[in-house]
Amino acid sequence: MSNISKGYKQTEVGVIPEDWEVEKIKNVSSITTGAKNTQDKIDDGQYPFFVRSQTIEHINSYSSEGEAVLTAGDGVGTGKVFHYINGKFDFHQRVYKISNFNKKLNGYFFYLYFSNNFLNRIMSMTAKSSVDSVRMEMIANMQIPIPPSPNNKPSPTP
């Protein structure tokens, strides 16, 4: 006998509503790293510059524009540093940028889910009590639940 309530289903990411999907991050977004070094920061720079810490530095150039989630690829912030942005920015060579979300994935929803679940994922993949670095596959192959888009829901009948 199942203890799952009616209207829900058991998946790789846990129990979710029946009308939700589960996808790998690589199937619903793009993942890249930056090209800048920490020394490239400028104290009164015009654009946000994401490095491997919670502190957002500044810079006078930008390599990206739009909605993105960023996370540290190595260092003490690995699995603990996450940023959400929708605008112009630049980012460090050891920071991962997840962006270009497809139409079924809301970027801010992704940020909330990813920032609350990624550390557990990478900790389950290592025998150590801390993680030194993240490989792109660790992000790309992570499964996430995706709620139905408001545009894809059937309209209620009057």
Buried (B, 14 or more C-beta within 10 A) or exposed (E): EEEEEEEBBEEEBEEBEEEBBBBBBBEBBBBBBBEBEEEBBEEEBEBBBBBBBEEBBBBEBBBBEEBBBBBBBBBEBBBBBBBBBEEBBBBBBBBBBBBBBEEBBBBEBBBBBBBEBBBEBBBEEEEEEEBEEBEEEBBBEBBBBBBEEEEEEEEEEE
